[in-house]
Amino acid sequence: MLTSNTIKISQLKQKANQLASQCQEPCRDTVQILETTGRDCQDIANKGARHSGLYFIKPVKAKQQFLVYCEIDTFGNGWTVFQRRLDGSVDFKKNWVQYKEGFGHLSPDDQSEYWLGNEKIHLITTQSTIPYALRIELEDWENKKRYFTNEPSKKVNLQYTPVVSGDAFDGFDFGDDPSDKFFTSHNGMQFSTYDNDNDKYDGNCAEQDGAGWWMNRCHASNLNGKYYQGNTCFGYDNGIIWATWRSRWYSMKKTTMKIIPFTRLSIGDGHIFPEHHFYFYVSIFVQFLF
């Protein structure tokens, strides 16, 4: 018995010494942040960066730099990703301040859920006279994908609101009322959250549908909606909705929202994404209430 205890004590001391030596080593950051910086991800790509990953950017009017995920393709297009939905690991029912500042987690492989933040989106998209294109990427529960685009008919500068058009952003006629499409259009709508209601509805669309979005009365799209495991919203239209592709009762499996100066869209486009696609050209203006 005494010999057995002596052996165990010796083994414990050896293990303790191993752990102590590990604790004395300096901490190392295992998350790789790439070195190139710029005003946005396209600026970073223009400087020679060719790998997608985490980068610091500093838009013209930003007081300090902030971290973003840049998706850089083989043609040198640098997309700044500001929204990712993958698995429901992050609850997108957040208040005004959380949507303003951003939430979720950025990862080097972009396999995490997040919203970059309205203030950061605003700083990126308003720093130049060149408008930004917003690309919407959707994946359903049958693993089918859609990418959406259209060209801007005119340049509009509406304070506090997004200038978006095309597909679900134009609204949808659900067949319930002749005014359906008008009251579900998102073009020119202010951003709303459950604690800051800026929609056109007598109630509160953001509270009802559990997400911050450019609500009208209420929506034909809502990519920040509740994440349902499976496509069914169980009788509610509060899921991750894109009504012009799937019905308002169908919730998407994955979504991505990303932006790029629209002058880059003709470079390499059509070679990377062979499936059906549209684009939305957008200059996002977000109202900040203090």
Secondary structure, DSSP 8 states (H G I E B T S, - for coil): -HHHHHHHHHHHHHHHHHHHHHHTS-----S-EEEEEESSHHHHHHTT--S-EEEEE--TT-SS-EEEEEEE-TT--EEEEEEEESSS-S-----HHHHHH-EE---TT--S-EE--HHHHHHHHTSSSS-EEEEEEEE-TT--EEEE----SS----TTS----SGGGG----SS-TTHHHHH--TT---BBTTB--SSSSS-HHHHHTS-B--SSS-SEETTS---SSSB-TT-S-SSEETTTS-TTB--SEEEEEEEEGGGTTSSTTTS--S-EE-EEE--------
